[in-house]
């Protein structure tokens, strides 16, 4: 039975910065926070000639290991421009500095972005931080 459960589990490959990607079982690494934003040039997204989007996720294993990773995308229909994407991610041994790592993912993504969508990446990071489980004080 355990083998059948493993076969139906959703596997995800996560790109990490400065090291090879990791493959995780989403049931074992649940999403605990995420943030996203998008923008486009034009009045309606479906008619846009340029689109910008970003997403940052935080997943945490029961043992405390934490994955913080994100993607930024630029799509265009203009000749001379090309679609681009950037990915960044970090694996933490403990959840001690999740906010700092979200900011680090943001900085990595922004280093590949044009100025037009820096705000989209910043908004995704801020939304992800706000979506983290509340800290008791």
Secondary structure, DSSP 8 states (H G I E B T S, - for coil): -HHHHHHHS-EEEE--TTS--EEEETTTEEEEEEEEEEEEESSSGGG-SEEEEEEEEEEEETTS-EEEEEEEEEEE-STT---EEEEEEEEESSSTTHHHHHHHHHHHHHTTS-GGGHHHHHHHHHHHHHHS-----
